[in-house]
Amino acid sequence: MSDVPQRRTLRSMTSARIVLGRTGSSLPLREVLALQTDHALARDAVHLPLDAESLLDWLKARGVPSLMAQSAAASREIYLRRPDLGRRLDADSRAHLALVDAGAPDLVVVVADGLSAAAVHRQAIPFLDAFLPHVATCGWRLAPLVIAREARVALGDEIAALLGARAVLVLIGERPGLSSPDSLGAYLSLIKAGAMTDADRNCVSNIRPEGLPPDMAADKVARLLAAAFQTGRTGVGLNDETEPLVLGLGSQDEG
């Protein structure tokens, strides 16, 4: 009795590589070719340049102020070899942001290429479309959105500090997988004095239609942000179960 229907049922439930079958002692040719194709897509995603102009046009059409920033990694090649340079701004961007009067914002959103500009191209706008109404509903004061090139997550800390924001949300292309070259991550943290670490951040990952859809991710991030403002904590100090909260309280002064 053939187990083909069972294999098809299992494979319809996940994009992971399962029940691939075999030809002799090896994989079927179609699976080998599929693996090579997905590997090529992942490599392309890493090297694809960020199309900042399209994102700027979208933001302008919706009346969202925006700024550009560049990390200290001057090129993609340097960025891939020197992760530390992607975590800090170059001198020109630092000087420019230091002159911006953002008006003591609650939040700055940073859209960064990270390791997959393809993720930004495909998921950032749907996420922002769903997230910005939460910002308006809650009354959070929003700094100009910053589009950052050759950026790592920690670059958002410096950007937020320069703009005087209470919190930062970094939307960044995640490391491509063999079944997900376009997965977006959202990293949220309250800004504090001194050095910040990954323990200070909350992460909502795998944002894409095949993973966590952008509208659901936007709702989760909004609830996390509301909880962060209410409790004064992010990262390991903040439960990310996103239990129902009363939104709209986050921008009020504490104490």
C-alpha positions as CSV (number, residue, x, y, z in Angstrom):
1,M,0.0,0.0,0.0
2,S,1.4,3.4,-1.0
3,D,2.2,5.9,1.7
4,V,2.1,8.8,-0.8
5,P,-1.2,10.3,0.4
6,Q,0.1,10.3,4.0
7,R,3.3,12.0,2.9
8,R,1.4,14.6,1.0
9,T,-0.8,15.3,4.1
10,L,2.2,15.7,6.4
11,R,4.0,18.0,3.9
12,S,0.9,20.2,3.5
13,M,1.2,21.1,7.2
14,T,4.7,22.5,7.2
15,S,7.3,24.1,5.0
16,A,10.0,22.1,6.8
17,R,11.8,19.4,4.9
18,I,10.1,16.2,6.0
19,V,9.2,12.8,4.3
20,L,11.4,13.7,1.3
21,G,11.4,10.1,0.0
22,R,14.5,8.5,-1.5
23,T,16.0,7.1,-4.6
24,G,18.3,4.3,-3.7
25,S,20.4,5.6,-0.9
26,S,20.0,9.3,-1.9
27,L,17.3,11.9,-2.1
28,P,15.0,12.2,-5.2
29,L,16.4,14.6,-7.8
30,R,13.4,17.0,-7.3
31,E,14.3,17.4,-3.6
32,V,18.0,18.0,-4.4
33,L,17.0,20.7,-6.9
34,A,14.5,22.2,-4.5
35,L,17.2,22.4,-1.8
36,Q,19.6,24.1,-4.2
37,T,17.0,26.6,-5.3
38,D,16.1,27.5,-1.7
39,H,19.8,27.8,-0.8
40,A,20.2,30.2,-3.7
41,L,17.2,32.3,-2.6
42,A,18.6,32.5,0.9
43,R,22.0,33.7,-0.4
44,D,20.4,36.2,-2.7
45,A,18.3,37.6,0.2
46,V,21.5,38.3,2.2
47,H,23.1,40.3,-0.6
48,L,20.0,42.1,-2.0
49,P,20.3,45.9,-1.5
50,L,17.6,47.7,0.4
51,D,15.0,49.5,-1.8
52,A,14.7,52.5,0.6
53,E,13.1,54.7,-2.1
54,S,10.0,52.6,-2.4
55,L,9.6,52.7,1.4
56,L,10.1,56.4,1.5
57,D,7.4,56.9,-1.2
58,W,5.0,54.8,0.9
59,L,5.7,56.8,4.0
60,K,5.4,60.1,2.2
61,A,2.0,59.1,0.8
62,R,0.8,58.4,4.3
63,G,2.2,61.6,5.8
64,V,4.7,59.7,8.0
65,P,8.0,61.7,8.5
66,S,11.1,59.7,7.9
67,L,14.9,59.9,8.1
68,M,17.7,57.9,6.6
69,A,20.7,56.5,8.5
70,Q,23.8,54.5,7.7
71,S,25.7,52.2,10.1
72,A,29.4,52.4,10.4
73,A,29.6,49.5,7.9
74,A,30.2,51.3,4.7
75,S,29.4,48.4,2.4
76,R,27.6,45.1,2.4
77,E,30.8,43.2,2.4
78,I,32.1,45.0,5.5
79,Y,28.7,44.6,7.1
80,L,28.8,40.8,6.7
81,R,32.4,40.6,8.0
82,R,32.1,43.1,10.8
83,P,28.8,42.7,12.8
84,D,30.1,45.3,15.4
85,L,30.1,48.0,12.8
86,G,26.4,47.4,12.0
87,R,25.6,48.1,15.6
88,R,26.6,51.8,15.6
89,L,26.0,54.8,13.3
90,D,28.5,56.3,11.0
91,A,29.6,59.8,11.9
92,D,27.4,61.6,9.4
93,S,24.2,59.9,10.5
94,R,25.1,60.4,14.2
95,A,25.6,64.1,13.6
96,H,22.4,64.5,11.6
97,L,20.2,62.7,14.1
98,A,21.6,64.7,16.9
99,L,20.3,67.8,15.3
100,V,16.7,66.5,14.9
101,D,14.1,67.9,17.3
102,A,11.8,64.9,17.6
103,G,9.8,66.4,20.5
104,A,10.3,63.9,23.2
105,P,8.7,60.9,21.4
106,D,7.4,57.8,23.1
107,L,8.6,55.6,20.3
108,V,10.9,55.5,17.3
109,V,10.5,52.9,14.6
110,V,13.6,51.8,12.8
111,V,13.3,49.8,9.6
112,A,16.6,48.1,8.9
113,D,17.8,45.8,6.1
114,G,19.6,43.3,8.4
115,L,20.3,40.0,6.8
116,S,17.4,40.1,4.4
117,A,16.3,43.2,2.6
118,A,13.7,40.9,0.9
119,A,11.9,40.6,4.2
120,V,11.7,44.4,4.5
121,H,10.5,44.7,0.9
122,R,7.7,42.2,1.5
123,Q,6.7,42.5,5.1
124,A,7.5,46.0,6.4
125,I,4.7,47.9,4.7
126,P,2.0,45.4,5.6
127,F,3.2,45.4,9.2
128,L,3.3,49.2,9.4
129,D,-0.1,49.4,7.8
130,A,-1.4,47.4,10.7
131,F,0.7,48.9,13.4
132,L,0.4,52.6,12.9
133,P,-3.3,52.6,13.7
134,H,-2.4,51.2,17.1
135,V,0.0,54.1,17.6
136,A,-2.8,56.6,16.9
137,T,-5.3,54.8,19.1
138,C,-2.9,54.7,22.0
139,G,-1.8,58.3,21.6
140,W,1.9,57.4,21.5
141,R,4.1,60.2,20.3
142,L,6.0,58.9,17.3
143,A,9.5,60.1,16.2
144,P,10.3,60.3,12.5
145,L,10.6,56.7,11.2
146,V,14.3,55.9,10.5
147,I,15.3,53.7,7.6
148,A,18.7,52.2,8.3
149,R,21.2,50.6,5.9
150,E,23.7,47.9,6.8
151,A,22.1,47.7,10.3
152,R,22.1,45.3,13.2
153,V,19.4,45.3,15.9
154,A,21.4,47.2,18.4
155,L,21.7,50.2,16.0
156,G,18.2,51.1,17.2
157,D,19.4,51.9,20.7
158,E,21.8,54.6,19.5
159,I,19.1,56.1,17.2
160,A,16.5,56.2,20.0
161,A,19.0,57.8,22.4
162,L,19.8,60.5,19.9
163,L,16.1,61.2,19.2
164,G,15.2,61.2,22.9
165,A,12.7,58.3,22.5
166,R,11.4,56.3,25.4
167,A,11.3,53.1,23.4
168,V,12.6,51.7,20.0
169,L,11.0,49.2,17.7
170,V,13.4,47.7,15.1
171,L,11.9,46.0,12.1
172,I,14.8,44.0,10.6
173,G,15.3,41.3,8.0
174,E,16.1,38.0,9.8
175,R,18.8,35.6,8.8
176,P,17.3,33.7,5.8
177,G,16.4,30.0,6.3
178,L,16.1,27.5,3.5
179,S,12.3,27.8,3.6
180,S,12.0,31.4,4.8
181,P,14.3,33.9,3.0
182,D,11.9,36.8,3.7
183,S,11.2,36.6,7.4
184,L,11.0,39.9,9.3
185,G,11.8,40.3,13.0
186,A,10.5,43.0,15.4
187,Y,12.7,43.9,18.4
188,L,11.2,46.2,21.1
189,S,13.1,47.7,24.0
190,L,12.8,50.6,26.4
191,I,15.8,52.9,26.4
192,K,17.8,53.0,29.6
193,A,21.1,54.6,30.6
194,G,24.2,52.6,30.0
195,A,24.9,49.7,27.7
196,M,21.9,47.6,26.6
197,T,22.0,43.9,25.8
198,D,19.7,41.4,24.1
199,A,18.2,40.7,27.5
200,D,16.6,44.1,27.4
201,R,14.7,43.3,24.2
202,N,11.5,41.5,23.3
203,C,11.5,39.8,19.9
204,V,8.5,38.9,17.7
205,S,10.0,36.8,14.9
206,N,9.0,35.0,11.6
207,I,6.7,37.8,10.5
208,R,5.5,36.8,7.0
209,P,2.2,35.3,5.6
210,E,3.5,31.8,6.0
211,G,4.6,32.4,9.6
212,L,3.1,35.1,11.9
213,P,1.0,37.3,9.6
214,P,2.0,41.0,9.7
215,D,-1.4,42.1,11.1
216,M,-1.2,39.6,14.0
217,A,2.4,40.6,14.6
218,A,1.5,44.3,14.7
219,D,-1.2,43.5,17.4
220,K,1.3,41.5,19.4
221,V,3.9,44.3,19.2
222,A,1.4,46.9,20.2
223,R,0.3,44.9,23.3
224,L,4.0,44.4,24.2
225,L,4.6,48.1,23.9
226,A,1.6,49.0,26.0
227,A,2.8,46.5,28.7
228,A,6.3,48.0,28.5
229,F,5.1,51.5,29.1
230,Q,2.8,50.4,31.9
231,T,5.4,48.3,33.7
232,G,8.6,50.1,32.8
233,R,10.2,46.8,31.7
234,T,11.1,45.0,28.4
235,G,13.1,41.9,27.6
236,V,13.4,39.2,30.3
237,G,11.5,41.4,32.7
238,L,8.4,41.5,30.5
239,N,6.1,38.6,29.9
240,D,5.6,38.3,26.2
241,E,2.3,36.3,26.4
242,T,0.6,39.6,25.5
243,E,-2.4,39.0,27.7
244,P,-5.3,41.4,27.0
245,L,-4.4,44.9,28.2
246,V,-6.1,48.2,28.2
247,L,-4.4,50.0,25.4
248,G,-4.1,53.7,25.3
249,L,-2.3,54.2,28.7
250,G,1.2,53.8,27.5
251,S,2.1,57.4,26.7
252,Q,1.1,58.8,30.1
253,D,3.9,59.9,32.4
254,E,4.8,57.4,35.1
255,G,4.8,58.2,38.8
